[in-house]
């Protein structure tokens, strides 16, 4: 990350305008081929929701965004509102506009913990820990820059891109930001869109994609989990058909705690 590039926290900062409205800024350093990275747009939407829920005892549970357009670098407006808040669950909506155009919308749930059995059949893959230098050692396509300078991906399992026409379309590696920060809900939303796509392994040339919708389910109490930096991500695609593909991401803290489950539907652009 360049010294002049805003941090992730600066890139998702919201400036309150009143009535649930916030101004956000898409920094040029967080764009990919001149457009804001999809994960950043989602994180900015979520920042508006987090701001209106700042005094609540509820934590993020579910976030589903629909990306209609990719904003350009510059100012945009986020409008967040609480649709309903009950004793254990709050339902919210948020949208982003830029130059009077609707960019993205999202629905979210914040909730308190509930009593239930604890059952877990999603163990973290056993892999080598990230290197101390936090170096980027994974493939990042050219169209992902300059945003690509802000992230770290260290491959651990699965074929490399363009190397396995028979699959599987699955990869595992450590992901995070070039500038270290504790992992929170905003970061997990961004990590679900960070790259390391599984379907790249079966391609013979790069195809760009655009996210249509992206859901993140938060599966841990992030206030108590030790995840100060990189997290492990399993990235998987199971079907590419008629110009659309799925993309599932599962994210664990280094101690093996499942942090989030992410699922996207994307359009193949070319």
C-alpha positions as CSV (number, residue, x, y, z in Angstrom):
1,X,0.0,0.0,0.0
2,X,1.3,3.4,-1.0
3,X,1.8,5.9,1.9
4,X,-0.6,8.2,0.1
5,X,-3.4,5.5,-0.2
6,X,-6.0,5.8,2.5
7,X,-6.3,2.9,4.9
8,X,-9.4,0.6,4.8
9,X,-10.8,2.4,7.8
10,X,-10.4,5.8,6.0
11,X,-11.9,4.3,2.8
12,X,-15.1,3.2,4.6
13,X,-15.4,6.2,6.9
14,X,-18.9,7.8,6.9
15,X,-19.7,11.5,7.5
16,X,-23.1,11.9,9.0
17,X,-25.5,14.2,7.1
18,X,-28.6,13.5,9.3
19,X,-31.7,11.3,9.0
20,X,-29.6,8.2,8.4
21,X,-27.7,9.8,5.5
22,X,-23.9,9.6,5.3
23,X,-21.3,10.8,2.8
24,X,-18.7,8.3,1.8
25,X,-15.7,8.7,-0.5
26,X,-14.3,6.1,-3.0
27,X,-10.5,6.8,-3.0
28,X,-8.8,6.2,-6.3
29,X,-6.4,3.8,-4.6
30,X,-9.3,1.4,-3.8
31,X,-10.5,1.2,-7.4
32,X,-10.0,-1.6,-9.9
33,X,-9.7,-0.4,-13.5
34,X,-11.2,2.9,-12.5
35,X,-14.2,1.6,-10.6
36,X,-14.7,0.9,-6.9
37,X,-14.0,-2.6,-5.8
38,X,-17.3,-4.4,-5.1
39,X,-16.2,-5.4,-1.6
40,X,-15.4,-1.8,-0.8
41,X,-18.9,-0.6,-1.9
42,X,-20.4,-3.3,0.4
43,X,-18.2,-2.3,3.3
44,X,-19.3,1.3,2.9
45,X,-22.9,0.3,2.9
46,X,-22.3,-1.7,6.0
47,X,-20.6,1.2,7.7
48,X,-23.8,3.2,7.3
49,X,-25.7,0.4,9.0
50,X,-23.2,0.1,11.8
51,X,-23.5,3.8,12.4
52,X,-27.2,3.7,12.9
53,X,-26.8,0.6,15.1
54,X,-24.0,2.1,17.2
55,X,-26.0,2.3,20.4
56,X,-27.7,-1.1,20.0
57,X,-26.8,-4.3,22.0
58,X,-27.2,-6.3,18.7
59,X,-24.4,-7.6,16.5
60,X,-24.2,-8.2,12.8
61,X,-25.8,-11.5,11.7
62,X,-26.6,-11.3,8.0
63,X,-25.8,-8.8,5.2
64,X,-27.0,-9.2,1.5
65,X,-26.0,-6.6,-1.1
66,X,-27.2,-6.1,-4.6
67,X,-24.6,-4.2,-6.8
68,X,-26.3,-2.3,-9.6
69,X,-23.5,-0.2,-10.8
70,X,-19.8,0.3,-10.0
71,X,-19.2,3.8,-8.7
72,X,-16.3,5.9,-9.8
73,X,-13.8,7.4,-7.4
74,X,-15.2,10.3,-5.5
75,X,-18.1,11.1,-3.2
76,X,-21.3,9.0,-2.8
77,X,-24.2,9.0,-0.4
78,X,-25.3,6.2,1.8
79,X,-28.8,6.1,3.4
80,X,-29.4,3.6,6.1
81,X,-32.6,2.9,8.0
82,X,-33.9,0.5,10.7
83,X,-37.0,-1.2,9.2
84,X,-37.9,-3.0,12.4
85,X,-36.2,-3.7,15.7
86,X,-37.5,-6.3,18.1
87,X,-36.1,-7.7,21.3
88,X,-33.6,-10.0,19.6
89,X,-33.4,-9.1,15.9
90,X,-33.3,-5.8,14.0
91,X,-33.9,-5.6,10.3
92,X,-32.2,-2.8,8.3
93,X,-32.0,-1.5,4.7
94,X,-29.3,0.7,3.1
95,X,-28.6,2.1,-0.4
96,X,-25.9,4.0,-2.1
97,X,-26.3,6.7,-4.7
98,X,-23.8,8.7,-6.7
99,X,-24.6,11.5,-9.1
100,X,-28.3,10.8,-8.6
101,X,-27.8,7.2,-9.7
102,X,-28.6,4.2,-7.5
103,X,-25.4,2.2,-7.1
104,X,-26.2,-0.5,-4.6
105,X,-28.7,-1.7,-2.1
106,X,-28.6,-4.1,0.9
107,X,-30.6,-5.7,3.6
108,X,-29.2,-6.7,6.9
109,X,-30.0,-8.3,10.2
110,X,-28.4,-7.5,13.6
111,X,-29.2,-9.8,16.5
112,X,-28.4,-10.9,20.0
113,X,-27.1,-14.3,20.8
114,X,-29.6,-17.1,21.4
115,X,-29.4,-20.4,23.3
116,X,-28.9,-23.4,21.1
117,X,-26.8,-26.5,20.8
118,X,-23.3,-25.9,19.5
119,X,-22.5,-28.2,16.5
120,X,-19.7,-27.6,14.0
121,X,-18.9,-29.6,10.9
122,X,-16.8,-26.9,9.2
123,X,-13.3,-27.5,10.6
124,X,-10.5,-25.2,9.4
125,X,-8.2,-26.8,6.9
126,X,-4.8,-27.6,8.3
127,X,-2.2,-25.4,6.6
128,X,1.0,-23.5,7.3
129,X,0.6,-20.2,9.1
130,X,1.0,-17.0,7.2
131,X,4.6,-15.8,6.8
132,X,5.8,-13.1,9.2
133,X,6.6,-10.7,6.4
134,X,2.9,-10.9,5.2
135,X,4.1,-10.9,1.6
136,X,1.7,-11.2,-1.3
137,X,2.4,-14.5,-3.1
138,X,-0.9,-15.1,-4.9
139,X,-2.1,-14.2,-8.4
140,X,-3.9,-10.9,-8.7
141,X,-5.2,-10.0,-12.2
142,X,-4.2,-6.8,-13.9
143,X,-7.7,-5.4,-13.8
144,X,-7.7,-5.5,-10.0
145,X,-5.2,-2.7,-9.6
146,X,-4.6,-0.3,-7.9
147,X,-6.9,-2.0,-5.4
148,X,-4.6,-5.1,-5.5
149,X,-1.8,-3.2,-3.7
150,X,-4.0,-2.9,-0.6
151,X,-4.4,-6.6,0.1
152,X,-2.4,-9.7,1.1
153,X,-3.2,-13.2,-0.2
154,X,-1.0,-16.2,0.6
155,X,-1.9,-19.4,-1.2
156,X,-1.9,-22.7,0.8
157,X,-4.0,-25.3,-0.9
158,X,-5.5,-25.9,-4.4
159,X,-4.4,-25.5,-7.9
160,X,-2.9,-22.2,-9.1
161,X,-4.9,-20.2,-11.7
162,X,-4.9,-21.5,-15.3
163,X,-3.2,-24.8,-14.2
164,X,-6.0,-27.4,-13.7
165,X,-8.6,-27.6,-16.5
166,X,-10.1,-30.6,-14.6
167,X,-10.5,-28.7,-11.4
168,X,-11.3,-28.7,-8.5
169,X,-12.5,-25.0,-8.5
170,X,-11.3,-24.6,-4.9
171,X,-8.4,-22.7,-3.3
172,X,-7.4,-22.0,0.3
173,X,-5.2,-19.3,1.6
174,X,-4.6,-16.5,4.1
175,X,-6.1,-13.1,3.3
176,X,-6.0,-9.7,4.8
177,X,-5.0,-6.1,4.3
178,X,-1.6,-4.8,3.4
179,X,-1.9,-2.4,6.3
180,X,-2.7,-4.7,9.3
181,X,-5.9,-4.1,11.3
182,X,-8.2,-6.2,13.6
183,X,-10.8,-8.3,11.8
184,X,-14.4,-7.0,12.1
185,X,-17.6,-7.3,10.2
186,X,-16.6,-4.7,7.6
187,X,-13.3,-6.6,6.9
188,X,-15.1,-9.9,6.5
189,X,-17.4,-8.5,3.9
190,X,-14.4,-7.2,2.0
191,X,-12.5,-10.5,2.4
192,X,-15.4,-12.4,0.8
193,X,-14.7,-10.4,-2.4
194,X,-10.9,-10.2,-2.1
195,X,-9.9,-12.4,-5.0
196,X,-8.4,-15.9,-5.0
197,X,-11.4,-17.1,-7.1
198,X,-11.7,-20.9,-7.4
199,X,-12.9,-20.9,-11.0
200,X,-9.7,-19.3,-12.2
201,X,-7.9,-22.7,-11.9
202,X,-9.9,-24.2,-14.8
203,X,-9.6,-21.2,-17.2
204,X,-7.1,-20.9,-20.0
205,X,-7.5,-17.1,-20.0
206,X,-8.9,-14.5,-17.6
207,X,-12.6,-13.6,-17.7
208,X,-13.7,-10.5,-15.8
209,X,-16.8,-10.8,-13.6
210,X,-19.3,-8.5,-11.8
211,X,-21.0,-9.3,-8.6
212,X,-24.8,-9.3,-8.8
213,X,-25.5,-10.2,-5.2
214,X,-23.4,-11.1,-2.2
215,X,-24.5,-12.5,1.2
216,X,-22.4,-12.6,4.3
217,X,-23.4,-14.5,7.4
218,X,-21.4,-13.6,10.5
219,X,-20.9,-16.8,12.6
220,X,-18.9,-15.7,15.6
221,X,-18.8,-13.0,18.3
222,X,-16.2,-10.8,16.7
223,X,-15.7,-8.9,19.9
224,X,-14.2,-11.9,21.6
225,X,-12.4,-13.7,18.7
226,X,-8.6,-13.4,18.4
227,X,-8.2,-12.4,14.7
228,X,-5.9,-9.4,14.7
229,X,-4.7,-9.7,11.1
230,X,-4.9,-12.4,8.4
231,X,-7.7,-15.0,8.3
232,X,-7.9,-18.2,6.4
233,X,-10.3,-18.4,3.4
234,X,-11.6,-21.4,1.5
235,X,-12.8,-20.1,-1.9
236,X,-15.0,-22.4,-4.0
237,X,-17.1,-22.3,-7.2
238,X,-19.3,-25.2,-8.1
239,X,-21.1,-24.1,-11.3
240,X,-20.4,-21.8,-14.2
241,X,-23.3,-21.8,-16.6
242,X,-25.1,-19.4,-19.0
243,X,-22.7,-16.6,-18.1
244,X,-23.2,-16.7,-14.3
245,X,-21.2,-18.4,-11.5
246,X,-21.4,-19.0,-7.8
247,X,-18.6,-18.1,-5.4
248,X,-18.6,-19.4,-1.9
249,X,-16.1,-18.3,0.7
250,X,-15.6,-19.6,4.3
251,X,-13.4,-17.6,6.7
252,X,-11.7,-18.8,9.8
253,X,-9.7,-17.0,12.5
254,X,-6.2,-18.5,13.1
255,X,-7.4,-20.4,16.2
256,X,-9.9,-22.2,14.0
257,X,-13.0,-20.2,14.9
258,X,-15.4,-20.0,11.9
259,X,-15.9,-16.2,11.4
260,X,-18.2,-15.9,8.3
261,X,-19.8,-17.7,5.4
262,X,-20.1,-15.8,2.1
263,X,-21.9,-16.5,-1.1
264,X,-22.0,-14.5,-4.4
265,X,-23.7,-14.7,-7.7
266,X,-21.6,-13.1,-10.5
267,X,-22.0,-12.3,-14.2
268,X,-19.2,-13.2,-16.6
269,X,-18.3,-10.0,-18.6
270,X,-15.6,-11.2,-20.9
